[in-house]
């Protein structure tokens, strides 16, 4: 995984684009605009262009539509394979970079939110918590699988007048020495 990729994952818009393309295998700018209608069109195209030039995305198809060319984007790398290789190598440096970019992305979302003039923390459904637990790896895995099952039902929801895009972020910290 290269430096541009880590930098890109630190940006919440890029992260959304990457996650959507990874989940679907490919996407057009139009499909991304429908999925993330809160991202202005010019901003989306600027991010796509930058990720293309950095090799994070690639164009796998171009379709002529009403006198214009619609590009079909795919990931320019295999994120799962890159992470898998890093984990298999037990690469602590890569792991720290992934955790740092993850945290920076979450912090950016909070900063964008708190920079707004009229926020309502409770009404907007924002928050965070920490729950220290004593558990075996097996118990943690079981709990996380159950949480994932609950969350996966929300992933299929479509945006509408009532639903707003939220990011649910789960972190399991490494064990602490007592």
N, C-alpha and C positions, 0 to 999 in steps of 0.2 A: 504494500500500500504506500503510495507516494505522499509527499508533503501537501500537494494540491488537494488530494482526497481528504486528508485530515482537516485542512483549512475549510474545505467545502462542507464537511459534516458539522462544523461549528456554526454554520449559518442555518437558521430554522427553515428558510425557504428552500435552500438546496437540499436539506435533509428530507423535507416533504416530497420534493421532486424525485430524489433518489429512491425513497421508500416506495413511492407509487410505481415508478418504473420497475423497480425490482419485483414488486408484488405481481404486476401485470405482465412483466417481460418486455413490454414496450409501451410507448404512449406518444401521442401527438400533443402539440401545444394546446390545441382545442380541448382535448380530453383533460389535460392538466388544469386548464382554466375552468372547466366545469367542476372538477373535483375540488379545486381550491379557489373558489370565486372571490375570496377576500384578497387574493394577490392581484394587484393591478397588472393588466396585460403587458405594459411596457417593462415592468419589473420582472415578470416571468420570462419574457424574451431575453432580457439582459442576463439573467441567471443562466438560461439555457445556452446562450452564446459563450459565456465564460466557461461553463462546464464542458462545452464542446472543445474549446481551445485548450483546456487543461487535460483533455483526454478522459475525463470522468464519464462523459456521454459520447455516443457515436450515433451517426445517422445510418439507419439500416434500410431505409426505404424513402423514396420521394414520390408523392402522388400529385398529379395535376388536378387542381380543383378550381373551377371558375377562373382560369387565367393566372392562378398563383400556384406555388409549389408548397405542399404540406409535407413537412419532414416527420418521419417516424423515428423516435429516439429509443435507444437501448443503452444499458450501462456499458461503458468502455472497459470494464474489468469485472471480475467475479468476486464481489465483496465477501460472500460467504466462504469462498475458497481461500481468499487472502487472510481472513480472520482465522479460519480453520488452521492454516499453515502456521500462523503466529502462535496460536494456542498449542498446537502440537509441538512447536519448538520451545514452548514454555517461555516465550519472549516477554519478560517483564516490562521492557521498554515500550514495546508495541501495546501491551495491555494498559500501561499508564497513559499512552497517547490516546487510545480509544476512550478511556475513562475521562480524560481531560476534555476531549472534544465533545463527548456526551454532556458533561457538566456545563461546558461553555454554551452549547446549544440551548440547554434548559435555562441557563441564566439569561441568555439573550431574550428568550420568550418572556421571562419575568420582567426584564428591563423594558422591553417594548410595551408591555402591559402597564407597568407602573409609571411610565413616561406620559401616559394619557391623562387628560385633565379630570375626567369624570368616571373614575373606576368605582366599583362597588365590590370589594373583595368577596364578601359572603354571597351576594346575589349572583355574581359572575361565575361562581363555582370554582374559584381558584383556591389553592392551598397546598400544604405539604405537611408531612409528619415523619417522625422517626419512631420505630418501635423496636427496641432491643429485644432479641429473642435468643434463647439457648436452644440449639437444634443441631441434629446431625445433617450431613449433606443430603441424605435420603429424605429426611423430614422437610428440609428446605425445598428440595426438588418437587416433592409432592404438593407442598403449599403453592409454589410458583405455578405448577401445572393447573391447579384449581383456579388460581387467580387469572391465568391466561385464558382458561375456558370461559370465565365470566366476561372478560374484556373482549374476547373475540366476537361476541354477539354484538357489541357496539360498533365494531369495525365495518359492518355491512350497512349501517345507517347512512342515509343520504342527507345532505344538508337541506334544511327547509327553514321556514320562518322561525321555528322554535329551537332547532338544533344549531349549536355553534361548535366550531372545531376546538377541541381541547387536546392536549398531549398528556397521556398518562405515563409517567416515568417511574419505573421500578428499579431500585438499586439494591443489590445484595452485597454488602461490604465483605472484604476478606475477614477471616477470623482474627479476633484480638487476643493478644496475650494478656492474661490476668495475673 
